[in-house]
């Protein structure tokens, strides 16, 4: 299933096994999106930052913190799904396509991909910062 869509009006799923959550056709993207929706309720400042098109640090690779040295990096589709939920959007991801977003706070271009080799290739270089965010 290359295209994953889930409406923001959908109820949060419950009672799923680990296999049903992470190994189903959506590969856990719906769970990440649900987690983003829950995070929005508990961290409204973080949700507001995401709605301003910032890419804050979350549980998955893709966020930007501090003052990055690199102006391009890769992020996971799991981050993108969480970010969409955090913003209060419908989940809309085509797993066969890469999506690039510019963080409005840092001007870092993040390309969200399902390609694990790309995610691994810049795992240390793009995370370096001039000064850590406090």
N, C-alpha and C positions, 0 to 999 in steps of 0.2 A: 504494500500500500504506500505509494510514493507521496500522496497528498493526505495530510492530517488536518482535519477541521473539527472543531468542537465549539459550540456556541456558549457565550458567557452566561446565558440563561440556564445552562445545564446544571443539574445538581451535582455536588461532589460525590464521586463514587465511593462506596464503602464495601468492606467484606471481600476484597480481592486478595488473592494469594500473591506472593512475590512474583511467581511465574506469570500470572495474569497481568500484573502491573508492568513489569519490565521486559517480558519476552513476547508480548502480544504484537500485533502488526504495527502499532504506534511506537514500539520500543521505549515506552515510558514517557513519551512526550506529553501525553494527557496528564499523567501524574505530576510532571514538572510544572505544567500550566496550572493545575489545581493548587500546587504548593505556592506558586506565585500569587494566586488569588488570596490564599490564606495569609501570606506574608503582607499583602496590601492592607489587610485589616489590622494587623498587629504593628506594622511599621509604616504609618501614613507618610512620613517624611521621605522614606525610601521610594514609596509608590509615586509621590509627587515628583521626585527627581527623575524617575523613569518616564513619567508623562511629559517631562521637559526634554525628552530624548537623550538623557544621560544614560550611560551604561555602567551602573554601580556594580561593585563586587558582589557576587552572589555565590551559591554553592557550586556552580559549574563554570568552566572556563569561558570567558567572554567579557567579563567586566574589566573596568579600568580604574586603577587607584593611584594616588600620589601624582607625581609629575613624570609621566612615562618618557623614556628616551626614544622608544620606537613609536612611529606614527602609524604603523599598520600591524595588525595581529589577527590571529584566527580565534574563533570561538565556537563552542559546540551548539548544536541545535537544541540541546537540553537547556542551555542558558537562554536561547531565544524564546523557547516555550515558557520558561519561568518568567522572563521579562514581559512577554505578552500578557500573562496572567496578572502580574504585578501592576501593569498599566490598566487592567480592567477590560482588555480586548478579547475578542474571540480568538481561539487558537487557530492559526492559519499558517501551516508550514508545508512546503513541498520538499520532501527529503531528497529529491534528485537535483535540487537547485541550491546554489549558494546565495546567501543574502548578505549584502554589505550595508552597515549602518555606521554613521559618524557620531561619536560621542560629542554632544554639544558642550560638555564641560572641559574635555581634554583635547578635542579635535583629533582623536585617534580613530582611524578607520578599522572597524572590526568586521571580518568576513566570517559569517557563520556557516559551518560546513559539517557534513557527515563523514568527511574524509579523515580518518584517524591519523594517517601519516602527516597531513597538514597540521592537525592539532598538536601532534608530538614534535613537529619540526621546529616550532618556535616556542616550545614550552618554557624555556628559561630566558631566552633573549628578550621576548616581548614583555616579560614580567618585571624587568629591571626598572627601577625608578630612581629619580634624582633625590627625592625626599618622600618618605612614607607619609601616607595620609593619617592624620591623627583622629 
